[in-house]
Amino acid sequence: MSARFSLLDVVVLVEGIPQEGVPAGSLGTVVDLYGVPSATSCEVEVADDEGRTPWVGPVAYEHLRPHWWPRRTEV
């Protein structure tokens, strides 16, 4: 079963897109969902270390995983 994602979820590409210069492990944001409610892919905007957007395109859910930020316990 593929994971489900929502708009603006932060995701990690588990497989790179070499023809676009996007390496595996890149962080992206879900900016559109295809075929809702039975979506199997989504539009992902990938950002580089300087906040630029080098690539936006469709990615199948099986090539993504959620990026979980650790919960901050200090105040």
C-alpha positions, 0 to 999 in steps of 0.5 A: 500500500502506498503512503498518502500525502496531503498538499504542502507535506514535506517529502523525501525522494527515495529515488533520484531523477537523474535526467533532471539532476535531482538526486535521491534524498532530495527534499520536496513539497507536495504542491498538487495531487493527481486523481484525488481521492485515488491518487497514486502520484503528486506534483512535487517541488524540490528545493535546493540548499539555497531555497531555489526550485531546481525542479517541479514535476510528477512523482509516484507515491512509491518513490516518496516517503514522508519527511518527519521533523523531530519534535522539539521538547525544549522551550 
